[in-house]
């Protein structure tokens, strides 16, 4: 970086330190003339910083804090991408994030060039808000505290209430935060249970920081998000089922989301699907969508749901085949 650029950045840093500076003060702090300071102020204004000047013996320069950031140098695609991202954030499960996203978008519009700002506003007006599903929100401060513990490799302590079970105290080595749907999960090594676990953040109540560092371990999987989804698939259902699919494991795995079930190969032509949902009828519908022959190993509730579904489909077909009565 050349000396002129370094000095301009130094002048900007000084303007941020206090409300107002005289040209003489800035010149003295940067060891240049007042004429050079005026040139540096002009360069900062060209970059988009709003710097007010007052005349007279006590005059000087003041940085407008509301426009402390210069105009963002975004092309059209980048500007639209930012707008879309901010709109998507409003459907996340972080408490209060909608207001923060709206404020960020408003600030972007203030510093973007007028043509691009108009495109961003058009994107906002033309995009329908997404429907938010139900679920517990997570405070941004909680996510920030967990992220800091992950970054600093420090033990994390919290109270945890699982889906089925009693509240307990946990002491873990935190490694990754994973967002899926409207849920946040922490992948951590549970020191009390001596094993890897995934914790839902909305079920955690953090205790004060431990400031206790740890030596990071090797992660339980290269794909941490997939690891979490497999854990959700095996533990987060009210109703569970085991089905023999008469198709290769790779074919079945390509047709389902990892959160829907776990696929284990039996041989080259068959596999086991361990799946579940809140209701057996949901599993019955998912099995039909696989479009592969299968055999239900259990439980009986799933067999009954499939019989009910088959009967309804058959009745609907018969009704459609009957000719309409003349009126």
Beta strands, then each sheet from edge to edge (+ up, - down):
strand 1: 51-54
strand 2: 60-63
strand 3: 94-95
strand 4: 138-139
strand 5: 155-160
strand 6: 168-180
strand 7: 183-190
strand 8: 195-200
strand 9: 204-206
strand 10: 239-245
strand 11: 261-265
strand 12: 271-277
strand 13: 294-298
sheet 1: 1+ 2-
sheet 2: 3+ 4+
sheet 3: 8+ 7- 6+ 5- 9+
sheet 4: 11+ 12- 10+ 13-
end
